[in-house]
């Protein structure tokens, strides 16, 4: 479920998020989300729910309660969901909001800390302070959340290793159950990329970035956080179930502006612009993009997502069920090359990266990218 608004647009962000200019629209957005839930997920009994954005914690507590109550009435998620996550930013995740979320059926909070350095937060156009980040975590704990994820971004241009690891050690000392540590990506068209193109930021040092990647994994693992995915670390049993389903290319229903659904081999994307999405829902005039990717593209997507899982990788039998293609036959030559180069290994039914391959995942995916997708699709950034 996608709540598409933020207090302000972060300079690095290329997600479908929009600056909130008039908070009165949130009432209409909540009504539309509930209406779409009834239309597209009535009686679904979902195994997981992820309320993201944007910034869902922007919703006032009473509106958040209304949204969660409506979602439950439509889907029955409180009885069925193994994990219900709410994304939050520190500046809007107060104690009352945390209470409303937990009381409404949310079981996991994901807080966008990003950095504990004021100058870095300003450079990202983040609205919170380092103290605000810690406060939001404490609010979640005080409200009763037993599962909390903290998002962090590293490899800011010119960032010293010492500063990053001081911040990471500080966050680890708070004892969250889960950490997401992403390398800063300069996505096309974002203000951060435009600033880089005009020379306002130095080029990233690839050797320093690789060292940050490796040593981040070492520190997290030595602190009890298993590196179960490229950028995600969890205490035992605290892996994000919803994201695991995505990395395994399982079906999902997307609700909200720009939300994407994947069901029975069909990809459905809602209108990205909130006004267009609202009109389509409130007038019952569906304008979603519908696509049925060909089997080889679907197989590539299985590898695009599945190879991010460090110890699990891609299940060959699941990929065969989902696409009708056996990757060991489709990519016989390429996979043998990856095996011989010690980039991939086969363990039982699964193909996964080696430690060397994980560091070169973009290159592996580029070699598997179907010819018809070249130039219009790109592997996800590590």
N, C-alpha and C positions, 0 to 999 in steps of 0.2 A: 504494500500500500504506500503510495507516493504522495507526500505532502510537499508541494514544490517550492515553498517560499522560505527565504532566509532574511535576517536583518539586513545583510549586505552580501554581495557576491565576492567570494574570496578570489584573489588574483590568480591562483593556480587551478581553479575549479572549471572542469568542462562538463560537469553533470547538468542535468536538466533542472536547474534551480534559478529562481527569479527573486529579485529584491522585493520585499513586501513594502508597498507604498501606502496601502490603505488596509488597516487591520480588520475593517468591517467585512472584507471579502471572505474572511476565514469561516464565518457562519455558513455562507453559501458553499464553500469548498467542503466543509464537513457534511452538509446535507447531500452534496453530489457524491461524495465518497460512499456514504451509506447507501444511496440509491444505486450506485454502480455495483456495490457489494451484493445487493439483493438481485440485481439483474444477471450478474456474472458468476456469483459464488454462493447462491442461495442453497443452504444445507450442505455446503462443501465439507465440513468437518476437517479442516486443514491440519496437517501434522505439524507445520510451523507457520508462524506469521512474522513478517518483518515490516515494521512501519518506519520508512526512511524518507529521504528527501534530497534537497531541502532540509528543513529543520522542523520536524514534528513537535519538538518541545516548545516552539513558538505558540502553539495552541494554548490559550488560557485553560486552567484546570477544569472548568466546567465544560468547555468545548471538547477537551480531551476525553472527559468522562462520557460525553454524548457520543463521540466517535466510537469509543470502545464498546459502549452499550449497543449501539447500532450494529457494529461489526459482529458482536456476539449473537444478536438476534437474527442476523442474516446467515451466519456461517456456523454458529455453535462452537467457536474456537476455544472458549474457556474449558470445555470438556475434552476437546480433541488435541489441542496443540501441546506438543512436547516442549516447545520453546517459543515465546513471543517477545520479540525485541523491539525496543523503541530507540531510535537515534536521537541524540540530544546534543546541543551546544551549551557550554558552560554559562553563557550570559542569559540563557532562558530556562535553565534547568534548576529551578528553585525547589525548596523542600515541598511546597504544596503541589507543584507539578509532579515531583517524584511520587508523592503519596497518591495522587490521582491516577498515575500510570500503574502503580502496583495494585491499587484497589480495583482497577478496571481489567486486570488480567495480564498485564505485562510482567514477564518474569526475568527479563534481561535488559539492562540499560547499556547502550553503547555511546560513549561520550567523546566528542571531538576535541581532545586536548591539543593535539598537533605539536605544540612546543611549550616549554617553560621559560623561554627567552622573550622578553618584552619587545626587543628590536625585531626578532623574527616574526612574532605575531603581527606587529605593525606592517612589516613587509608583505605579509600574506593578506593584509586587510581583515584580520580576525577581530571580532568585536570584544573578546574577553581578555582578561589579564592572567598571568601565572597563578596568582592567588585565587582568582575566580575558578580556574580549572580544578584546583584542589578542593575548593568549597563545594563544587558540583558533585565531586566524587563523595565527599562526606555527606551531602544531602541524600544521595542515593543510598548510602549505607544506613543513615539514620532512618530513612523511610522504610527500610527493611529489605532492600535488594541484596540478594545473595549471589547474583551473577552480574558482573560488571565488566565490560570491555572498555579499554581506553585506546583511542586512535592517536598515533604519533606519525610525524613526517620527519625524515632525516635527509641529509645531503643538500641542505640549503647552500647556495653558492658562497664559498668562503668559510663554511662552517668548520670549526675545529673538531677533531675527534674527541678531545677532552670535554668540550661543552656538551656534545651529544650524549656521551656516556654518563656524564654527571646527571643530565636530565633523565635519561633512561633509568639509572640507578635510583633516582628520587621517586619516579613513578612506580618502579618495582617495589619500593619500600611501602607504598600504600596498600599493597597486596590485592590488586585486582585479580579476577579469575582468568582474564584473557587480555592479550595485547595485540594490536595491529600496528605494525611498524612499516610504513610505506616509504620507498625512495621517491623523493620529489620528481615529478615528471613535468616537463615543459610541453603541455598539450597545445596543438595548433589552435591559434585564435584567442587564447587566453591572454589577459593583460600581462601576466608574468612572462609569457613567451614573447610578447611584443616588446617588453622592457629589455629582455635578453637580446633580441634582434637589434635593438638600437644601442647596444653596448653597455647597458646599465648594470649587467651582471656578468661576471667572468664565466668562461666555459667551465663546465664541471670537469674535474680531474677523474678520469675513469679508474685509475689505480686507487685513488682515495675513496671513490664510491664503492669499489669492490671490497676494500678493507672495511668500510662501514657495514656493508652487507654481511660479510663473514663474521666480524666481531660482534655485531648486534645479535646474530644467531648464537654465538658462543656465550655471551652474557645472559641472554634470556634462558638458554638451556641450562646453564650452570645455576640459575636462580629458580629452576623448577618449572619453566615454561617450555613445553615441547614445541619444536618448530614443525607443525603439521602441514603447513602450506607456505608458499613463497614468502608471504608477508605477515603470517598469523601464528601466534604463539599462545598456548593454553596450558593451564594446570590440568592434571589428569582428569579426564571426564568432562572438561569444560570447553571442548571444541564447539564452534558455532554450527549447530545442526542445520540451520537454514542455509548457510553458505555451503556446507558440505553437499547438500542436495543440489545446489547450483553447479558446483564443481563436478558433480556426477551427472550433470545434464538431465536431471529429473524434471518432471512436469511442474509448472507453477502457473498461478493466475495473478496477473498484474492489474492493479486498480489505481487510478489517478492519472494526472497529466504526465505523459511520456512513459508510463509504466508498460513493461513488456511481459507478455504471456507466452508460455511455451507448452502446448498441449497437442498430443497425438501427431507430432511432426509438423505442426503449424505454428508459426511465430506471428504474434499479434502485437502491434505497437499503437498505443493511444496517442492522440495528438499531443505534441510537446508543449505548445503554448497553453497556459492555464485557461485563458479566455476561450480558446477553441475547444479545449476539453470540456469545460463547463457547458458550453452551448450544446456539444454533442450528447452529453449525459442528460441535461435538463430538457432537451427537446426530443430525446430518443432518436436522434439522427446520427447513427454510427458513422464516424469518419476514420476509424482505425485503419492502419496499414496491415494488410494480411499477406503473408508470404509462406510458401511451402518450399523450404530449401531442398536442393537435390541431395541424394544420399551422401555423395562425397563431401559436400559442404557440411552436412550434419556430422559426418565422421571427423572432419577437421575440427569442428566445434568441440567434439568429445575430447580431442587431444589438446585443444587450446585451453580448455578448462581443467581437464583431468590431470595433465602433467604438472599442474601447480601443486597437487597433493604430493608432498615429498616422499612419504613412506608407502602410499597407496597407489598413486598413478592412475592409469586408465585400465579398467576391466575390459578385456578383449571380448568376453561373452556378453557383457552389458552393451558394449558398443555395437556388437553384431545384432542384438535384439532391437536396439534403438534405430539402427540405420539399414539393416539388411546386408551390411558389408563387413567383411573380416579385414581388419587393418593389416594383419600379417600377410594378406594376399594383395591388398590394394597398394601397400607401401613396402613390399617385400625387399626391394633393393635399398630403399632409404633406411628402413629399420636395421637391416644388416650392417649398413655403414655406421649408423649410430651405435650399434652394439660393439662393433670393432673399434670405434673411436672412444669407447668408454663414456658415452654421453647418456645412453639409455641402457637399462638392464631389464630382463624378463624374470619375474618372480611369480611362479605359479600361473594364474590367469591374468596377471597384471603386467603392464609395461610402465616403468617409471624412470625418472631421471636418476643419474648418479649425482654425487656432490658436484662433480665437474659440469655435468649437464644442466643442473639447476642454475648455475651461474651463466650458462649460455642458452637459456631457454628461448629467448627471442630468435636466435639463429636457428635453433631446431625447428621452431614453428614456421619460420620463413621458408625452410626447405620442404615443408609439408603442405604449404598453402596451395590449394587448387589453382590451376592456371586461370580458370574463369573468374577467380576472386581477386587476382592480382590487380593492384591499382585502385580497388574500391574497398578493400578490407585490410585490416592490419592486426598483427598479433597484439594481445594485451601487454602493456608494459610490465616488466618485472620490477 
